[in-house]
Amino acid sequence: MYHRFKDARVKIGEDDDGYKIKVYFKYYLEYLLHNKDDSPLYLFESSIENNKYLKDLIPEYEVPKYFKEDLFSLVI
């Protein structure tokens, strides 16, 4: 996965003026391996299906076992 997507840019937040903060996926993966932040950075790639570099990640994604239950169905 690293070699296929390392040069794709991903959104990790917004600055104080509302502009997207983007980094290369390779730097985000490196951050994940070494981070010890109390409040870690997350990906906010809301339209991944429109990203020509990252849309191939969609079939590879699997919901983590701790989040497989649809808790929104309990709100109705």
Backbone hydrogen bonds in HBPLUS format (Angstrom, degrees):
<---DONOR---> <-ACCEPTOR-->    atom                        ^
c    i                          cat <-CA-CA->   ^        H-A-AA   ^      H-
h    n   atom  resd res      DA  || num        DHA   H-A  angle D-A-AA Bond
n    s   type  num  typ     dist DA aas  dist angle  dist       angle   num
A0004-ARG N   A0001-MET O   3.14 MM   3  5.25 122.8  2.48  99.9 114.4     1
A0005-PHE N   A0001-MET O   3.08 MM   4  6.18 152.7  2.16 161.2 167.3     2
A0006-LYS N   A0002-TYR O   2.87 MM   4  5.26 126.3  2.16 152.6 158.0     3
A0008-ALA N   A0005-PHE O   3.06 MM   3  5.45 168.3  2.08 119.6 123.0     4
A0026-LYS N   A0006-LYS O   3.11 MM  20  4.28 152.6  2.18 130.0 122.1     5
A0025-PHE N   A0008-ALA O   2.71 MM  17  5.57 155.9  1.77 169.9 178.1     6
A0010-VAL N   A0023-VAL O   2.80 MM  13  5.59 162.5  1.83 162.2 162.9     7
A0023-VAL N   A0010-VAL O   2.99 MM  13  5.59 151.2  2.07 151.2 155.6     8
A0044-PHE N   A0011-LYS O   2.82 MM  33  5.35 165.0  1.85 148.9 148.9     9
A0012-ILE N   A0021-ILE O   2.86 MM   9  5.83 167.2  1.88 168.4 171.5    10
A0021-ILE N   A0013-GLY O   2.77 MM   8  5.20 160.4  1.80 140.5 136.2    11
A0015-ASP N   A0019-TYR O   2.84 MM   4  5.45 154.1  1.91 150.4 157.5    12
A0018-GLY N   A0015-ASP O   3.01 MM   3  5.34 165.8  2.03 116.7 119.8    13
A0027-TYR N   A0024-TYR O   2.90 MM   3  5.49 131.7  2.13 113.9 125.8    14
A0028-TYR N   A0024-TYR O   3.18 MM   4  6.61 151.8  2.26 147.3 155.8    15
A0029-LEU N   A0025-PHE O   2.89 MM   4  6.15 162.2  1.92 157.8 161.6    16
A0030-GLU N   A0026-LYS O   3.15 MM   4  6.27 154.0  2.22 136.4 143.4    17
A0031-TYR N   A0027-TYR O   2.92 MM   4  6.11 153.8  1.99 142.2 149.6    18
A0032-LEU N   A0028-TYR O   2.91 MM   4  6.26 154.7  1.98 149.7 156.3    19
A0033-LEU N   A0029-LEU O   3.15 MM   4  6.44 149.8  2.24 145.3 152.4    20
A0034-HIS N   A0030-GLU O   3.25 MM   4  6.49 140.4  2.42 144.3 154.0    21
A0034-HIS N   A0031-TYR O   3.16 MM   3  5.34 131.1  2.41 100.5 113.0    22
A0035-ASN N   A0031-TYR O   2.80 MM   4  5.44 128.0  2.07 159.4 166.2    23
A0046-SER N   A0044-PHE O   3.06 MM   2  5.66 123.4  2.39 107.5  91.6    24
A0050-ASN N   A0047-SER O   2.93 MM   3  5.56 155.9  1.99 116.8 124.3    25
A0051-ASN N   A0048-ILE O   3.06 MM   3  5.08 156.7  2.12 104.0 111.5    26
A0055-LYS N   A0051-ASN O   2.98 MM   4  5.67 148.8  2.08 167.2 165.0    27
A0057-LEU N   A0054-LEU O   2.81 MM   3  5.50 166.0  1.83 126.3 131.0    28
A0058-ILE N   A0055-LYS O   3.28 MM   3  5.71 154.8  2.35 109.7 115.7    29
A0060-GLU N   A0057-LEU O   2.93 MM   3  5.24 133.5  2.15 108.6 122.4    30
A0061-TYR N   A0058-ILE O   3.15 MM   3  5.41 157.0  2.21 109.4 116.3    31
A0067-PHE N   A0064-PRO O   2.86 MM   3  5.54 164.1  1.89 126.1 131.6    32
A0073-SER N   A0070-ASP O   3.26 MM   3  5.82 150.1  2.35 109.0 116.4    33
A0074-LEU N   A0071-LEU O   3.09 MM   3  5.47 152.9  2.17 108.0 115.8    34
A0075-VAL N   A0072-PHE O   3.15 MM   3  5.36 154.5  2.22 106.3 113.8    35
